[in-house]
């Protein structure tokens, strides 16, 4: 898989990353044996970037990653071969995402951040975290981003090599001001064929300031693979059961079918692999460092990693994809 620079840090990371939410839970039943097999297959195929979080199975995802890397002689942090990004959620009580009236230092106080960092280190079997991200944010926090000053101190202390923020689901431009001020090493953003807002301001800003861009939700929670039908049923405990509730699944399937037809026409009539098209859309932008694809099986590891070697989209297909922007981030609220 082709490598891309991780912002101004310059780390070579594969354009395809391992999204480790599902191996922690919330996407249906998942056996640890299957998760470890998927992780190892992706690593065998050359993947060098993994994204996880404290909230993915209350550390289960992190612990599995730590086990996989340890078995390969790769302790997390500073190994220089496989980079792992993890996330800390805001503390309780409070809203997700944070709302007006809450302060950054309330939701991410220093003692809490330090405690969380030590837990992440233990789970990942690491002496240093490659990338630590705050799992959500609010524009109002930009007025006094005290947690970022704490993370800068933790970086100086050698607890982490880089830090960033994962955007709130409803606002992909929430951290533009922080990027301009040079306060972040990375951002994690929802960017896909439907959610194209980051192209207008955030991605160009990141390119200008050398901030790494980690793309999430490239498949729109699975719809952009083209595999859903109006009769698809998500199991109890599967995050998508809520995301695609009511008439949402039917509306989405209709949109995806129009997308399929448009891409087929723009590419000369060939039946498109929509998952491959979705990934290449995100990788088309030069500011993007890596695209984290959700992986929970060996087969998914093989499919997603194969997309990292595909050629860029043609101008005609890319122009067609631009027509399908569809803003509906409010869906994350249920």
Secondary structure, 3 states (H helix, E strand, C coil): CCEEEEHHHCEEEECEEEECCCCCCCECCCCHHHHHHHHHHHHHCCCCEEECCCCCCCCHHHHHHHHHHHHCCCCECCCCCCEEEEEECCCCCCCCCCCCCCCHHHHCCHHHHHHHHHHHHHHHCECCEEEEEECCCCHHHHHHCHHHHHHHHHHHCCCEEEEEEECCCCCCCCCHHHHHCCCCCEEEEECCCCCCHHHCCHHHHHHHHCCEEEEECCCCCCHHHCCCCCCCCCCCCECHHHHCCCCHHHHHHHHHHHHHHHHHHHCCCCCCCHHHHHHHHHHCCCCEEEEEEECCCHHHHHHHHHHHHCCCCCHHHHHHHHCCCCCCHHHHHC
